[in-house]
Amino acid sequence: MLQTLTFPLIGGLLGLGYYKLIGCSSGSCPITSSPYASILYGIFLGILLAA
């Protein structure tokens, strides 16, 4: 149960960190152009890893 909650949380934080540190200056990158997209992508990867 704890793994199911922590992996998506960590994934979301890593997605936000990826957006802040690397990001996309031109705005044409589909995942890193928006912090919401980066966070959702990280959460999705966390869910996949927790399963």
Distance bins in CASP14 RR format, pairs under 12 A and 6 or more apart:
PFRMAT RR
TARGET T0000
AUTHOR 0000-0000-0000
RMODE 2
METHOD distances of the structure
MODEL  1
1 7 0 0 0 0 0 1 0 0 0 0 0
1 50 0 0 0 0 0 1 0 0 0 0 0
2 8 0 0 0 0 0 1 0 0 0 0 0
2 9 0 0 0 0 0 1 0 0 0 0 0
2 10 0 0 0 0 0 1 0 0 0 0 0
2 50 0 0 0 0 1 0 0 0 0 0 0
3 9 0 0 0 0 0 1 0 0 0 0 0
3 10 0 0 0 0 0 1 0 0 0 0 0
3 46 0 0 0 0 1 0 0 0 0 0 0
3 47 0 0 0 0 0 1 0 0 0 0 0
3 49 0 0 0 0 1 0 0 0 0 0 0
3 50 1 0 1 0 0 0 0 0 0 0 0
3 51 0 0 0 0 1 0 0 0 0 0 0
4 10 0 0 0 0 0 1 0 0 0 0 0
4 43 0 0 0 0 0 1 0 0 0 0 0
4 46 0 0 0 0 1 0 0 0 0 0 0
4 47 0 0 0 0 1 0 0 0 0 0 0
4 48 0 0 0 0 0 1 0 0 0 0 0
4 49 0 0 0 0 0 1 0 0 0 0 0
4 50 1 0 1 0 0 0 0 0 0 0 0
4 51 0 0 0 0 1 0 0 0 0 0 0
5 11 0 0 0 0 0 1 0 0 0 0 0
5 43 0 0 0 0 0 1 0 0 0 0 0
5 46 0 0 0 0 0 1 0 0 0 0 0
5 47 0 0 0 0 0 1 0 0 0 0 0
5 50 0 0 0 0 1 0 0 0 0 0 0
6 12 0 0 0 0 0 1 0 0 0 0 0
6 13 0 0 0 0 0 1 0 0 0 0 0
6 43 0 0 0 0 0 1 0 0 0 0 0
6 46 0 0 0 0 1 0 0 0 0 0 0
6 47 0 0 0 0 0 1 0 0 0 0 0
6 49 0 0 0 0 0 1 0 0 0 0 0
6 50 1 0 0 1 0 0 0 0 0 0 0
7 13 0 0 0 0 0 1 0 0 0 0 0
7 14 0 0 0 0 0 1 0 0 0 0 0
7 42 0 0 0 0 1 0 0 0 0 0 0
7 43 0 0 0 0 1 0 0 0 0 0 0
7 44 0 0 0 0 0 1 0 0 0 0 0
7 45 0 0 0 0 1 0 0 0 0 0 0
7 46 1 0 1 0 0 0 0 0 0 0 0
7 47 1 0 0 1 0 0 0 0 0 0 0
7 48 0 0 0 0 1 0 0 0 0 0 0
7 49 1 0 1 0 0 0 0 0 0 0 0
7 50 1 1 0 0 0 0 0 0 0 0 0
7 51 0 0 0 0 1 0 0 0 0 0 0
8 14 0 0 0 0 0 1 0 0 0 0 0
8 15 0 0 0 0 0 1 0 0 0 0 0
8 39 0 0 0 0 0 1 0 0 0 0 0
8 40 0 0 0 0 0 1 0 0 0 0 0
8 41 0 0 0 0 0 1 0 0 0 0 0
8 42 1 0 0 1 0 0 0 0 0 0 0
8 43 1 0 1 0 0 0 0 0 0 0 0
8 44 0 0 0 0 1 0 0 0 0 0 0
8 45 0 0 0 0 1 0 0 0 0 0 0
8 46 1 0 1 0 0 0 0 0 0 0 0
8 47 1 0 1 0 0 0 0 0 0 0 0
8 48 0 0 0 0 1 0 0 0 0 0 0
8 49 0 0 0 0 1 0 0 0 0 0 0
8 50 1 0 0 1 0 0 0 0 0 0 0
8 51 0 0 0 0 0 1 0 0 0 0 0
9 15 0 0 0 0 0 1 0 0 0 0 0
9 16 0 0 0 0 0 1 0 0 0 0 0
9 39 0 0 0 0 0 1 0 0 0 0 0
9 42 0 0 0 0 1 0 0 0 0 0 0
9 43 1 0 0 1 0 0 0 0 0 0 0
9 45 0 0 0 0 0 1 0 0 0 0 0
9 46 0 0 0 0 1 0 0 0 0 0 0
9 47 0 0 0 0 0 1 0 0 0 0 0
9 49 0 0 0 0 0 1 0 0 0 0 0
9 50 0 0 0 0 0 1 0 0 0 0 0
10 16 0 0 0 0 0 1 0 0 0 0 0
10 17 0 0 0 0 0 1 0 0 0 0 0
10 39 0 0 0 0 0 1 0 0 0 0 0
10 42 0 0 0 0 1 0 0 0 0 0 0
10 43 0 0 0 0 1 0 0 0 0 0 0
10 45 0 0 0 0 1 0 0 0 0 0 0
10 46 1 0 0 1 0 0 0 0 0 0 0
10 47 0 0 0 0 0 1 0 0 0 0 0
10 49 0 0 0 0 1 0 0 0 0 0 0
10 50 0 0 0 0 1 0 0 0 0 0 0
11 17 0 0 0 0 1 0 0 0 0 0 0
11 18 0 0 0 0 1 0 0 0 0 0 0
11 19 0 0 0 0 0 1 0 0 0 0 0
11 38 0 0 0 0 1 0 0 0 0 0 0
11 39 0 0 0 0 1 0 0 0 0 0 0
11 40 0 0 0 0 0 1 0 0 0 0 0
11 41 0 0 0 0 1 0 0 0 0 0 0
11 42 1 0 1 0 0 0 0 0 0 0 0
11 43 1 0 1 0 0 0 0 0 0 0 0
11 44 0 0 0 0 1 0 0 0 0 0 0
11 45 1 0 0 1 0 0 0 0 0 0 0
11 46 1 0 1 0 0 0 0 0 0 0 0
11 47 0 0 0 0 1 0 0 0 0 0 0
11 48 0 0 0 0 0 1 0 0 0 0 0
11 49 0 0 0 0 1 0 0 0 0 0 0
11 50 0 0 0 0 1 0 0 0 0 0 0
12 18 0 0 0 0 1 0 0 0 0 0 0
12 19 0 0 0 0 1 0 0 0 0 0 0
12 20 0 0 0 0 0 1 0 0 0 0 0
12 35 0 0 0 0 0 1 0 0 0 0 0
12 36 0 0 0 0 0 1 0 0 0 0 0
12 37 0 0 0 0 0 1 0 0 0 0 0
12 38 1 0 0 1 0 0 0 0 0 0 0
12 39 1 0 1 0 0 0 0 0 0 0 0
12 40 1 0 0 1 0 0 0 0 0 0 0
12 41 0 0 0 0 1 0 0 0 0 0 0
12 42 1 0 1 0 0 0 0 0 0 0 0
12 43 1 0 1 0 0 0 0 0 0 0 0
12 44 0 0 0 0 1 0 0 0 0 0 0
12 45 0 0 0 0 1 0 0 0 0 0 0
12 46 1 0 0 1 0 0 0 0 0 0 0
12 47 0 0 0 0 0 1 0 0 0 0 0
12 49 0 0 0 0 0 1 0 0 0 0 0
13 19 0 0 0 0 0 1 0 0 0 0 0
13 20 0 0 0 0 0 1 0 0 0 0 0
13 35 0 0 0 0 0 1 0 0 0 0 0
13 38 0 0 0 0 0 1 0 0 0 0 0
13 39 0 0 0 0 1 0 0 0 0 0 0
13 42 0 0 0 0 1 0 0 0 0 0 0
13 43 0 0 0 0 1 0 0 0 0 0 0
13 45 0 0 0 0 0 1 0 0 0 0 0
13 46 0 0 0 0 0 1 0 0 0 0 0
14 20 0 0 0 0 0 1 0 0 0 0 0
14 21 0 0 0 0 0 1 0 0 0 0 0
14 22 0 0 0 0 0 1 0 0 0 0 0
14 38 0 0 0 0 1 0 0 0 0 0 0
14 39 0 0 0 0 1 0 0 0 0 0 0
14 41 0 0 0 0 1 0 0 0 0 0 0
14 42 1 0 0 1 0 0 0 0 0 0 0
14 43 0 0 0 0 1 0 0 0 0 0 0
14 44 0 0 0 0 0 1 0 0 0 0 0
14 45 0 0 0 0 1 0 0 0 0 0 0
14 46 0 0 0 0 1 0 0 0 0 0 0
14 49 0 0 0 0 0 1 0 0 0 0 0
15 21 0 0 0 0 1 0 0 0 0 0 0
15 22 0 0 0 0 1 0 0 0 0 0 0
15 23 0 0 0 0 1 0 0 0 0 0 0
15 31 0 0 0 0 1 0 0 0 0 0 0
15 32 0 0 0 0 1 0 0 0 0 0 0
15 34 0 0 0 0 0 1 0 0 0 0 0
15 35 0 0 0 0 1 0 0 0 0 0 0
15 36 0 0 0 0 0 1 0 0 0 0 0
15 37 0 0 0 0 1 0 0 0 0 0 0
15 38 1 0 1 0 0 0 0 0 0 0 0
15 39 1 0 1 0 0 0 0 0 0 0 0
15 40 0 0 0 0 1 0 0 0 0 0 0
15 41 1 0 0 1 0 0 0 0 0 0 0
15 42 1 0 1 0 0 0 0 0 0 0 0
15 43 0 0 0 0 1 0 0 0 0 0 0
15 44 0 0 0 0 0 1 0 0 0 0 0
15 45 0 0 0 0 1 0 0 0 0 0 0
15 46 0 0 0 0 0 1 0 0 0 0 0
16 22 0 0 0 0 0 1 0 0 0 0 0
16 23 0 0 0 0 0 1 0 0 0 0 0
16 32 0 0 0 0 0 1 0 0 0 0 0
16 34 0 0 0 0 0 1 0 0 0 0 0
16 35 1 0 0 1 0 0 0 0 0 0 0
16 36 0 0 0 0 1 0 0 0 0 0 0
16 37 0 0 0 0 0 1 0 0 0 0 0
16 38 1 0 0 1 0 0 0 0 0 0 0
16 39 1 0 1 0 0 0 0 0 0 0 0
16 40 0 0 0 0 0 1 0 0 0 0 0
16 41 0 0 0 0 0 1 0 0 0 0 0
16 42 0 0 0 0 1 0 0 0 0 0 0
16 43 0 0 0 0 0 1 0 0 0 0 0
17 23 0 0 0 0 1 0 0 0 0 0 0
17 32 0 0 0 0 0 1 0 0 0 0 0
17 35 0 0 0 0 1 0 0 0 0 0 0
17 38 1 0 0 1 0 0 0 0 0 0 0
17 39 0 0 0 0 1 0 0 0 0 0 0
17 41 0 0 0 0 0 1 0 0 0 0 0
17 42 0 0 0 0 1 0 0 0 0 0 0
18 24 0 0 0 0 0 1 0 0 0 0 0
18 29 0 0 0 0 0 1 0 0 0 0 0
18 31 0 0 0 0 1 0 0 0 0 0 0
18 32 1 0 0 1 0 0 0 0 0 0 0
18 33 0 0 0 0 0 1 0 0 0 0 0
18 34 0 0 0 0 0 1 0 0 0 0 0
18 35 0 0 0 0 1 0 0 0 0 0 0
18 37 0 0 0 0 0 1 0 0 0 0 0
18 38 1 0 1 0 0 0 0 0 0 0 0
18 39 0 0 0 0 1 0 0 0 0 0 0
18 41 0 0 0 0 1 0 0 0 0 0 0
18 42 0 0 0 0 1 0 0 0 0 0 0
18 45 0 0 0 0 0 1 0 0 0 0 0
19 25 0 0 0 0 0 1 0 0 0 0 0
19 27 0 0 0 0 0 1 0 0 0 0 0
19 29 0 0 0 0 1 0 0 0 0 0 0
19 31 0 0 0 0 1 0 0 0 0 0 0
19 32 1 0 1 0 0 0 0 0 0 0 0
19 33 0 0 0 0 1 0 0 0 0 0 0
19 34 1 0 0 1 0 0 0 0 0 0 0
19 35 1 0 1 0 0 0 0 0 0 0 0
19 36 0 0 0 0 1 0 0 0 0 0 0
19 37 0 0 0 0 1 0 0 0 0 0 0
19 38 1 1 0 0 0 0 0 0 0 0 0
19 39 1 0 0 1 0 0 0 0 0 0 0
19 40 0 0 0 0 0 1 0 0 0 0 0
19 41 0 0 0 0 1 0 0 0 0 0 0
19 42 0 0 0 0 0 1 0 0 0 0 0
20 32 0 0 0 0 1 0 0 0 0 0 0
20 35 1 0 0 1 0 0 0 0 0 0 0
20 38 0 0 0 0 1 0 0 0 0 0 0
20 39 0 0 0 0 0 1 0 0 0 0 0
21 32 0 0 0 0 0 1 0 0 0 0 0
21 35 0 0 0 0 0 1 0 0 0 0 0
21 38 0 0 0 0 0 1 0 0 0 0 0
22 29 0 0 0 0 1 0 0 0 0 0 0
22 31 0 0 0 0 0 1 0 0 0 0 0
22 32 1 0 0 1 0 0 0 0 0 0 0
22 33 0 0 0 0 0 1 0 0 0 0 0
22 38 0 0 0 0 1 0 0 0 0 0 0
23 29 1 0 0 1 0 0 0 0 0 0 0
23 30 0 0 0 0 0 1 0 0 0 0 0
23 31 0 0 0 0 1 0 0 0 0 0 0
23 32 1 0 1 0 0 0 0 0 0 0 0
23 33 1 0 0 1 0 0 0 0 0 0 0
23 34 0 0 0 0 1 0 0 0 0 0 0
23 35 0 0 0 0 1 0 0 0 0 0 0
23 37 0 0 0 0 0 1 0 0 0 0 0
23 38 1 0 0 1 0 0 0 0 0 0 0
24 30 0 0 0 0 1 0 0 0 0 0 0
24 31 0 0 0 0 1 0 0 0 0 0 0
24 32 1 0 1 0 0 0 0 0 0 0 0
24 33 1 0 1 0 0 0 0 0 0 0 0
24 34 0 0 0 0 1 0 0 0 0 0 0
24 35 0 0 0 0 0 1 0 0 0 0 0
24 37 0 0 0 0 0 1 0 0 0 0 0
24 38 0 0 0 0 1 0 0 0 0 0 0
25 32 0 0 0 0 1 0 0 0 0 0 0
25 33 0 0 0 0 1 0 0 0 0 0 0
26 32 0 0 0 0 0 1 0 0 0 0 0
26 33 0 0 0 0 1 0 0 0 0 0 0
27 33 1 0 1 0 0 0 0 0 0 0 0
27 34 0 0 0 0 1 0 0 0 0 0 0
27 37 0 0 0 0 0 1 0 0 0 0 0
28 34 0 0 0 0 0 1 0 0 0 0 0
29 37 0 0 0 0 1 0 0 0 0 0 0
29 38 0 0 0 0 1 0 0 0 0 0 0
29 41 0 0 0 0 0 1 0 0 0 0 0
30 37 1 0 0 1 0 0 0 0 0 0 0
30 38 0 0 0 0 0 1 0 0 0 0 0
30 40 0 0 0 0 0 1 0 0 0 0 0
30 41 0 0 0 0 1 0 0 0 0 0 0
31 37 1 0 1 0 0 0 0 0 0 0 0
31 38 1 0 0 1 0 0 0 0 0 0 0
31 39 0 0 0 0 0 1 0 0 0 0 0
31 40 0 0 0 0 1 0 0 0 0 0 0
31 41 1 0 1 0 0 0 0 0 0 0 0
31 42 0 0 0 0 1 0 0 0 0 0 0
31 44 0 0 0 0 0 1 0 0 0 0 0
31 45 0 0 0 0 0 1 0 0 0 0 0
32 38 1 0 1 0 0 0 0 0 0 0 0
32 39 0 0 0 0 0 1 0 0 0 0 0
32 40 0 0 0 0 0 1 0 0 0 0 0
32 41 0 0 0 0 1 0 0 0 0 0 0
32 42 0 0 0 0 0 1 0 0 0 0 0
33 41 0 0 0 0 0 1 0 0 0 0 0
34 40 0 0 0 0 1 0 0 0 0 0 0
34 41 0 0 0 0 0 1 0 0 0 0 0
35 41 0 0 0 0 0 1 0 0 0 0 0
35 42 0 0 0 0 0 1 0 0 0 0 0
36 42 0 0 0 0 0 1 0 0 0 0 0
36 43 0 0 0 0 0 1 0 0 0 0 0
37 43 0 0 0 0 0 1 0 0 0 0 0
37 44 0 0 0 0 0 1 0 0 0 0 0
38 44 0 0 0 0 0 1 0 0 0 0 0
38 45 0 0 0 0 0 1 0 0 0 0 0
39 45 0 0 0 0 0 1 0 0 0 0 0
39 46 0 0 0 0 0 1 0 0 0 0 0
40 46 0 0 0 0 0 1 0 0 0 0 0
40 47 0 0 0 0 0 1 0 0 0 0 0
41 47 0 0 0 0 0 1 0 0 0 0 0
41 48 0 0 0 0 0 1 0 0 0 0 0
42 48 0 0 0 0 1 0 0 0 0 0 0
42 49 0 0 0 0 1 0 0 0 0 0 0
42 50 0 0 0 0 0 1 0 0 0 0 0
43 49 0 0 0 0 0 1 0 0 0 0 0
43 50 0 0 0 0 0 1 0 0 0 0 0
44 50 0 0 0 0 0 1 0 0 0 0 0
44 51 0 0 0 0 0 1 0 0 0 0 0
45 51 0 0 0 0 0 1 0 0 0 0 0
END
